[in-house]
Amino acid sequence: MRVVLAEDLFLLRDGLVRLLEAYDFEIAAAVESGPELDRALAEQRPDVAVVDVRLPPTHTDEGLQCALRARRDRPGLPVLVLSQHVEQLYARELLADGTGGVGYLLKDRVFDADQFVDAVRRVAAGGTAMDPQVIQQLLARRTSEDRPLLRLTPREREVLELMAQGRTNAAIAGKLVVTERAIAKHTANIFAKLGLEVSDDDNRRVLAVLAYLDQGR
């Protein structure tokens, strides 16, 4: 699996390169600035991009803007964003088109190598890897604005948050200590209340829900 990595801090960038290579990823490019990232994404056409939000020269949203440009040129390009903070605007932009694998992890909440590598693989496969704090803030924002979300029960909101993290029905059932059948029922209710078609594809349904929450239909 080929990865383009963008991180401006040398020690962190080098550490991520070594970590991913240890898990049999191929590092197509490891860059430190926005212009370098633009070139690497265009030339290397990786299986997944792992991108810090803030890169030189602006140190604002340079990394994410590069990723968004690449996704416009190559729809569905899997992108895993790393950030120090929950940047709601950035998360909404990334989720807006509802296609391709997406992830948003907070750097100081990635606690081990397996967690990070699993997130990269999940996003590369077309799934999601969203930090719970990001999901909670997006859900809280939309709840105050969108009546459909207000129709969800507390349990359904809990299931939705876990779905958005990329968890399967089996994983959600284990987390909430209930049966998979109960989770399937909650999922069906969520989609019905949000006006979304039920899908057997967990990755696509999560992306659809996140896109719905972002666009405020």
PLY file of the C-alpha trace (Angstrom):
ply
format ascii 1.0
element vertex 217
property float x
property float y
property float z
element edge 216
property int vertex1
property int vertex2
end_header
0.00 0.00 0.00
1.53 3.31 -1.13
1.38 6.32 1.20
2.11 10.01 0.73
2.88 11.55 4.12
2.93 15.27 4.91
4.24 16.50 8.27
6.45 19.56 8.82
8.11 18.41 12.07
11.14 16.32 11.14
11.13 13.99 14.15
7.42 13.23 13.84
7.66 12.79 10.06
10.62 10.45 10.39
8.88 8.51 13.15
5.74 8.06 11.04
7.81 6.89 8.07
9.59 4.29 10.19
6.34 3.15 11.80
4.48 2.71 8.52
7.42 0.95 6.86
7.58 -1.45 9.82
3.98 -2.41 8.99
4.80 -3.01 5.30
3.52 0.29 3.89
5.46 1.79 1.00
6.23 5.48 1.53
5.84 7.00 -1.92
6.79 10.44 -0.56
7.33 12.10 2.82
7.13 15.88 2.53
7.07 18.92 4.80
5.25 21.68 2.89
2.11 22.38 0.91
3.78 22.78 -2.51
5.68 19.52 -2.00
2.45 17.78 -1.04
0.66 19.06 -4.15
3.41 17.64 -6.34
3.62 14.33 -4.50
-0.15 13.70 -4.67
-0.24 14.55 -8.37
2.84 12.55 -9.34
2.69 9.55 -7.00
-1.07 8.87 -6.99
-0.90 7.05 -3.63
-3.39 4.61 -2.15
-3.81 6.93 0.84
-2.58 10.36 1.97
-1.70 11.02 5.62
-1.70 14.78 6.03
-1.05 17.28 8.80
-3.60 20.11 8.61
-1.07 22.91 9.10
1.91 22.96 6.77
4.30 25.62 5.48
4.21 28.13 3.97
1.00 29.41 5.59
0.84 27.14 8.66
-2.98 27.48 8.57
-4.91 24.90 6.56
-2.32 24.29 3.86
-2.25 20.50 4.27
-6.00 20.10 4.10
-6.35 22.42 1.11
-3.79 20.31 -0.76
-5.76 17.18 0.07
-9.02 18.78 -1.06
-7.46 19.85 -4.37
-6.17 16.32 -4.90
-9.62 14.88 -4.20
-11.15 17.21 -6.79
-8.64 15.95 -9.36
-8.95 12.35 -8.18
-12.38 11.82 -6.61
-12.40 9.40 -3.71
-8.70 9.73 -2.84
-8.45 8.36 0.73
-7.22 11.04 3.14
-6.34 10.71 6.81
-5.90 14.11 8.48
-3.78 14.63 11.59
-4.33 17.68 13.77
-3.60 19.09 17.20
-7.15 20.40 17.61
-10.70 19.78 16.48
-11.08 22.06 13.48
-14.78 21.83 12.61
-14.48 23.76 9.36
-11.72 21.47 8.13
-13.63 18.33 9.08
-16.78 19.57 7.32
-14.84 20.38 4.13
-13.22 16.95 4.09
-16.56 15.20 4.55
-18.55 17.38 2.20
-18.47 15.19 -0.92
-19.26 11.97 0.95
-16.98 9.84 -1.25
-13.79 7.95 -0.55
-12.16 7.01 2.72
-11.73 9.81 5.23
-10.20 10.13 8.66
-9.52 12.84 11.22
-7.32 11.99 14.18
-6.08 14.20 16.99
-2.34 13.70 17.39
-2.31 13.61 21.18
-5.10 11.01 21.28
-3.34 8.38 19.15
-2.11 6.11 21.90
-0.37 3.22 20.11
0.99 2.04 16.78
-1.75 -0.50 16.15
-4.45 2.15 16.56
-2.79 4.45 14.04
-1.97 1.73 11.51
-5.52 0.39 11.72
-6.83 3.89 10.98
-4.58 4.23 7.91
-5.67 0.85 6.58
-9.34 1.54 7.24
-9.25 4.87 5.40
-7.27 3.38 2.50
-9.98 0.71 2.18
-12.65 3.39 1.82
-13.78 3.55 5.44
-13.66 6.16 8.17
-11.41 6.77 11.16
-12.80 9.73 13.08
-11.70 10.72 16.56
-14.69 10.61 18.92
-14.12 14.25 19.92
-14.44 15.33 16.29
-17.68 13.38 15.89
-19.13 14.72 19.12
-18.51 18.32 18.08
-19.99 17.78 14.62
-23.03 16.08 16.10
-23.48 18.77 18.75
-23.29 21.50 16.11
-25.80 19.84 13.83
-28.18 18.91 16.67
-28.78 22.57 17.40
-29.61 23.25 13.74
-31.24 20.14 12.24
-34.61 18.82 13.39
-34.01 15.26 12.06
-31.18 14.79 14.53
-33.43 15.91 17.35
-35.61 12.88 16.61
-32.82 10.46 17.51
-32.95 8.80 20.91
-29.89 9.00 23.19
-29.07 5.38 22.32
-29.39 6.08 18.58
-27.04 9.07 18.91
-24.56 6.84 20.73
-24.78 4.25 17.93
-24.37 6.98 15.31
-21.22 8.29 16.98
-19.73 4.79 17.04
-20.71 4.25 13.40
-18.96 7.47 12.48
-15.77 6.22 14.12
-15.81 3.41 11.54
-17.01 0.60 13.79
-18.97 -2.35 12.43
-22.28 -3.50 13.90
-20.45 -6.30 15.70
-17.96 -3.86 17.23
-20.74 -1.49 18.30
-22.67 -4.36 19.85
-19.59 -5.38 21.81
-18.97 -1.82 22.97
-22.56 -1.31 24.14
-22.95 -4.89 25.41
-26.04 -5.63 23.31
-26.81 -7.98 20.43
-25.98 -7.28 16.80
-29.69 -7.58 16.07
-30.37 -4.68 18.43
-27.72 -2.58 16.69
-29.18 -3.42 13.28
-32.55 -2.17 14.54
-31.02 1.06 15.87
-29.19 1.56 12.57
-32.37 1.13 10.57
-34.12 3.65 12.81
-31.28 6.15 12.42
-31.38 6.01 8.64
-35.15 6.23 8.58
-35.16 9.32 10.82
-32.40 10.98 8.80
-34.08 10.18 5.50
-31.16 8.09 4.25
-31.31 4.78 2.43
-30.16 1.77 4.43
-27.01 0.17 3.01
-25.17 -3.05 3.84
-21.89 -1.27 3.15
-20.73 0.07 6.52
-18.16 2.42 4.99
-20.61 4.00 2.58
-23.35 4.37 5.13
-21.03 6.10 7.59
-19.83 8.48 4.91
-23.44 9.18 3.92
-24.36 10.00 7.51
-21.35 12.24 7.96
-22.08 14.04 4.70
-25.67 14.51 5.81
-24.55 15.95 9.15
-22.14 18.27 7.38
-24.50 19.59 4.76
-27.38 20.12 7.16
-30.08 18.81 4.88
0 1
1 2
2 3
3 4
4 5
5 6
6 7
7 8
8 9
9 10
10 11
11 12
12 13
13 14
14 15
15 16
16 17
17 18
18 19
19 20
20 21
21 22
22 23
23 24
24 25
25 26
26 27
27 28
28 29
29 30
30 31
31 32
32 33
33 34
34 35
35 36
36 37
37 38
38 39
39 40
40 41
41 42
42 43
43 44
44 45
45 46
46 47
47 48
48 49
49 50
50 51
51 52
52 53
53 54
54 55
55 56
56 57
57 58
58 59
59 60
60 61
61 62
62 63
63 64
64 65
65 66
66 67
67 68
68 69
69 70
70 71
71 72
72 73
73 74
74 75
75 76
76 77
77 78
78 79
79 80
80 81
81 82
82 83
83 84
84 85
85 86
86 87
87 88
88 89
89 90
90 91
91 92
92 93
93 94
94 95
95 96
96 97
97 98
98 99
99 100
100 101
101 102
102 103
103 104
104 105
105 106
106 107
107 108
108 109
109 110
110 111
111 112
112 113
113 114
114 115
115 116
116 117
117 118
118 119
119 120
120 121
121 122
122 123
123 124
124 125
125 126
126 127
127 128
128 129
129 130
130 131
131 132
132 133
133 134
134 135
135 136
136 137
137 138
138 139
139 140
140 141
141 142
142 143
143 144
144 145
145 146
146 147
147 148
148 149
149 150
150 151
151 152
152 153
153 154
154 155
155 156
156 157
157 158
158 159
159 160
160 161
161 162
162 163
163 164
164 165
165 166
166 167
167 168
168 169
169 170
170 171
171 172
172 173
173 174
174 175
175 176
176 177
177 178
178 179
179 180
180 181
181 182
182 183
183 184
184 185
185 186
186 187
187 188
188 189
189 190
190 191
191 192
192 193
193 194
194 195
195 196
196 197
197 198
198 199
199 200
200 201
201 202
202 203
203 204
204 205
205 206
206 207
207 208
208 209
209 210
210 211
211 212
212 213
213 214
214 215
215 216
